[in-house]
């Protein structure tokens, strides 16, 4: 293919660097400096996609972020990115792109049949058609998803790296057009730290697209000088290829810098550094010089390929040296399109006519265009367009004075290009993100930045200025004010504003819905091109009562595409306002939300992926567990051994073996991960009294006590053993996953409610390694390892602490038990953890010491009916529900949660209560989470009275056991309940929660 | 992303803090003396103010200290920051005289 639409000269492309690329499998050539869009246009490719609902052929409509049609899938495999705007994809050699939403192909598209049936696809058709029955939706969905989807998600891991940067600055300028450059220059010269970000490859903004002169020279020269001056400033950071995605509270902005997106994937991988960088900028002052986006006109069949924004066509001619077509009709309601018409005319495009909605437009540009011999048809409208894959002709008719009828003789113009301009919408998106209020300017029908709670100001055309001289002056002012707000004042006189020749523009005429030759309901007057929302859809929404602008959006999907309605929103609002007989501000505008243009998930994740996604905590014995073949379970961020399978063992085999060994000989558990809080101070016991349900004042030094901690709502929050280490000194243990929460909870009470208590907390979870030995030989083993601790039952009673030397290592030994066996928890400083573990394993070998993991721990504790907070409780369970009233002090006047235990609701007798379940078939293990019913019906729904919280096969008991929360469970002892499962129902008997050694005789050995 | 000035550490990003809800809700001296309704008021009912709102924050990933913030919930403007136990500055209206 040749670049047949390429002009012989001109444009900011590098004609010495010819690039090859493919689109939908066909090969094309372009130049460095092209976008994918300009290169496709140079090659004469008109149809770049299909519309979302009707699958009508669509071509380029814009030239930048506003593009609604030319949405492409870039590259393949792991490198693929969906839904990029071809207008923003920089061309590189070897680029591979394809159209989206064109199944099975661009030329022959099955979805176009939707066009013929479009009367059954009105606004809200999803809601109307697919509501009921639900099963139909499944069938529809299959077809609709395939026909209506946009791009495809990558299915492989992203091979590129992304990172994040946090930055502060005095002045952040968003947008590097004339106003932004002036603002950055002015603030930078005053000495402020400035960041200037612009979404394009090079700075200059609209100056790159037009033929303005500044100080008598091409504007590009001024841009180059300005950029050079900024680059020389030490405290100015220039970020090209960087778009501001979101503007948040307290002047926090996210910027996405595309560092290597413009390179071929292979070259990208050879380039050091990240592919994209997400900047998180806290700016003292923000200047929004984000420019304006041209507004289209809404007329019949305004979506044919070849219909495009006048400013876009101007960009293609001036910046990329491409002719968007051969013969153009310009359709406008304002003067700016005349500049586009003249630029195209000078570029060799035949301008068939300028069709102006206004009577006798008198602006200077109109006069200038007439002087070039361009035909101006005033007071007229384009009422129809012809052509399927490319516009071929338009019909023009005189417009009535009220703009509602186009009557009189139609005149047909053959053309392959229709340039439309309905005025300009300032890009107020960012201003609106962080709560800025917009004000409405009726003459140009613009929403302008109004008031904002933030130190932020708009400059240039983002603030409504149309003329270049105004933009430069406004930019300078914004830069000066922003710098001064930070205390940076200019030295000497303000430099003069660069000279440019502005021309006076005439007033606009707003005809929001240009009449056609048929009633609007029979026309396709597109408002939102990407989501195929027509003026008739907006009328329908109004008729059906969806008058609120937020309802309009959701009912019609107006503005909901990847372009977020950048070209559609104001026209949609205006048509709604007209339909309802209100003014535009009376209808309001939808809330703009981040991002301005999409941000990849890769950039948001940055380096926090894979092993770095979340910190991993390992115990000092972790390597030993790995070597022993342990499988691990994540508990919070900790890796805990789950079970230690031997060769050929299933999980159940391993757990059975570990359970039997612990009850019959000795087991050893790495219990390091338990939360540990060191509590010191004269009021330490008082703190414990207030946060635990039981009494603590009389706990003697060296003794341990189990405690249950409630929320103020009376619900169980945590449990654990606390030991009195000395006078005014305690060590609290918490569940592994709750350590930080409990620490925060205690701190909150101490700091906010009880600042009078003298208590100091320290998290010491990582300081100690904990090795729990349990089983009939535990005492003998400990005796072997220590010379200075008397391990006899009477000398070292249950629930007490002894300090001494174990295996030559200073240790705290706690005689506590989570298994119901004789058990000791040996605590040593973490660095000794592995040494102690090895010593225990070596000395324990002759007893058949068996390491066990969390699964065996769970089984053994369930055999004893010991709860696990968070598994057998869920934040709605009181101590009474657990049958643990024995631990709730009746004597203490108060503790956290006490009052709630006598609330009407917490005192109900039919609350869910913890019980044991014994299945009728002893080998049947109930699934945890299984729902429990008292009366079985043939099919759901059935009255559910509870659920299974813990369920295991107990090798020691030779049967299954389960714990469950059941309504009024304590009164159901001995009664049968049922657990209906897929295809069968399990019968079980309600039992007590202690299944093994109910008298607790084994605790003392 | 709010920027919250910790009274001990200075301005830091919101992600360093945790929110603690409405401030100046004092735990009743004798909860047992309260009716269920009064206790539920203390436990569950909050003002849900639009405008100047006194609330608690904790610098969880910093100094771990609790403090009070007066913030306009509509604009997120931070009107005042003061330590636990200190009296709130101003009249609680954000200074604009509105009730």
Interface residues (C-beta under 8 A of the other chain):
Chain A: X248 X249 X250 X251 X252 X280 X282 X435 X453 X712 X713 X744 X747 X748 X751 X752 X753 X755 X893 X894 X898 X899 X900 X903 X904
Chain B: X1 X2 X3 X13 X18 X20 X26 X27 X30 X31 X32 X34 X36 X39 X40 X43 X56 X58 X60 X64 X65 X66 X72 X75 X76 X77 X78 X84 X85
